Amino acid sequence: MGDFDDLLKANRDFAETFDHAGFDGKAHAGVAIVTCMDSRIDPLRMLGLDYGDAKIFRNPGGRITEAALEALVLGAHLLNVDRVLVIPHTRCAMASSTEAEIHDKIGAAVGHDVTWHPFHVIADQRTALAEDVRKVTSHPLVPDAVKVGGFIYDVDTGLLEQVV
């Protein structure tokens, strides 16, 4: 059995009832979501959205990086995005560890020094969220008409708290 056989079988099962051929790829609800890669987050379902409603960008900590900004600019100009939700979450490893702790864990796993690689931990999640929202709202290629909000998702209750 191959390393991915279980997933390929699941994909074949999925494709048997796939009915989205020809979809235009735009965000039909006008929504873009930047959130963490954490598997406890189901971005569409937590907002009552469906397939094709939103553009989703995920990274460790749900931060507004250069790549996230690129995605949001493209979304706003080409993909019908007029609302952006930036959504980090509670109990995030990026907000509950120090850079040194993450370096130590990964260094121990690989057997050598990894301090040369930044992991961008988050010292204060609310401050970082406010800064991330500011990065989007002040970006010269994000139209002023795009509404941007900062929220924290509680992985234990499923609720969003609007922070910014």
N, C-alpha and C positions, 0 to 999 in steps of 0.2 A: 504494500500500500504506500502510495506517495504521501509526501508531507502535506499536500493540499487537497487530497482526494475528497475528504469529508466536505470541504468548502465548495469544491467544484460540483459535487453531487447536490448540495443545497442550492447552488446557483442554477443547475439544470431544473430542479423542482420549481424554483422561483420563475424561471423563464417560461415554464409551461403555461403559466397564467398571466404572464407579463402583458399588459395592455396599454403601455405608454409610448408605443412607437410613434414617431413623428412629433413628439412633444417639442415645443419651441425653446425650452431651456431658460425662459425668463422666470423671474420671481413673481408669480401671479398674485401674491398678497402684498407685493412690494417690500418684502422684508429681507434683511440680511442679518445673520447672527454670527457673532464672533464669540466662540466659547472654548472651553478646555477640551482636550482629547479624552477626558475621563469617561469611562464606559458607563458610569451611572447617569449620564446626561443624555436624554433623548430630545434633541432640540425641537423637532417638529411637534411631537406629542405634548411636550410641556407647555406649548403655546397654542395648542388646539389647531395646528396647521397640518396640511396634507402634502403629499407628493407634489412637487413643483411650486409650492407656495413661497419658498425662501431659498436664499443662497446661504450656505453654511461654511464657515471657515473655522477650523479647529487647530489649536496648538497647545503646548503645555502652559497652563495657567490662564488661557483665554485672553492673551495679551494682544494689544494693537502693535504689531510688528510692521516692518516695511512690507512684507508679503501680505499681511492683512490689509494694510492701506491700499496696496495695489488692487486686491480683490474688491475692496469697497468702491474705489474709483471706477473700476470696470462695471461693477454692479449698478452704480448710480447712473452711469452714462449709457450702458448697453443692455442692461438686464432688468430694468424696471424697478430698481431698488429706490425707495423713498423713506424707509425707516430702517435704522440700524440699532440692534441691541447688542451691547457688549456684556457678556455674562460669564464672569468667573464663578466659582462655587465654594461652598463650605468644605472643610476638611480636605483641601487641596494640598498635595505634596509640595507643590511649588510655593505655597504660602505657609507651610508648617515645618519646613526644613531650612537650614542655612545653606549657603553655597558650599561651605566647608563640609557639612554633613553629607550633601549629595556627592561632592567630590570623593569623600572617604568611602561611601557605599559603592560607587561605580569603580573607583580605583581598586578597591578590594576584589570586586568581581572580575576585573580584567587583569589584575596583577601588576599594574604599574601606575605611575602618577598621571592623573587626568586634570590637574589644576589649570592646564593651558586651555581647557574647554569651558566656556561660560555656560551656565544653566539658567541664569536669569531668575533666581528666586525672588519672591515677593515679600518684602519686609512688612509692608502695611497694605493689605488688600484694598481697603477703601481709598487710600491715597493713590495707589496705583490705578484703580478704576477711574477716579476723577481725571488723572493725567491721560489715561487712554481715551476717554471721551473727548478731552480737549484736543488730543492729536487728530481725531477724526473731524471735529467741528472746525478746527483751524486749518485743515489741509486745503491748499489752494485749488485742488481739483475735485473736492467734494462740494457739490452745490449747497448753498445756504438753505435751500428748500428741504434738504434731507434732514429728517428728525433723528437725533441720536440720544439714546438713553443708556445708562449704566445700571446693571442689576446684579445682585448676588443670588445664585440659585442654592437653595438649601437641599443637600442630597439626602437628608433624613426626613424632610416633610414634602418635598416636591414643589415648594413655594418659591416664588421670586420676590425679592425685596428691591424696590427701585431706590438706588443710592444717589444717582445723578440724573 
